[in-house]
Amino acid sequence: MEMTDEQITRMLERYKKGLEIKKQQYHDVKKHDPEFVARNRERARLHYENNKEKKKQNYEKNKERNKLLNLFNYYKKKDMLDKLQDKYPEKYKQLQDMGKIES
């Protein structure tokens, strides 16, 4: 069954309209319902408790990468990427490999 462009467009419009309605309902009704807020906070707390180790492992796994990106952002903000290259040539090379700095 082949769908025409008009049918696809109509389907996408209905989907977008449904999303807008759900978003509006959340902001008008659920957001101010204390029972909903309490349930949502409890769910979030349980998720946090159950996934502490995963978050820690993810942090440890990406620790060096995050440090490297923080260093890059600092030097980029100060507009001193040439000093970054002079001071940390191996890190500069890693940033080039990551695609953050063009060769």
C-alpha positions, 0 to 999 in steps of 0.5 A, a space after each residue: 500500500 503506497 501512501 501519497 505525499 498528501 496522506 503523509 503530510 496529513 498524518 504528520 500534521 495530525 501527529 504534531 497537533 496531537 503533541 501540542 494538545 498533550 503538551 498543553 494538557 500537561 501545562 494546564 492540568 497535570 503540572 498543577 496536580 499535587 498527586 501527579 507531582 508527588 508520583 513523578 518525583 517518587 519515580 524520579 527518586 527511584 530511578 536515581 537510586 536504581 541507576 547511581 552505579 550506571 551514572 558513576 560508571 558513565 562518568 568514569 568512562 568519559 572523565 578524560 574526554 570531558 576534561 579535554 573538552 573543558 580545556 578546549 572550551 576554556 581556550 576557545 572562549 578566551 580565543 587562545 587556541 594557539 596557546 593550547 597547541 603550544 602548551 598541550 600538543 598531545 591534547 591538541 592532536 586528540 581534539 583534532 582527531 575528535 573533530 573539534 579543531 580543524 587541521 
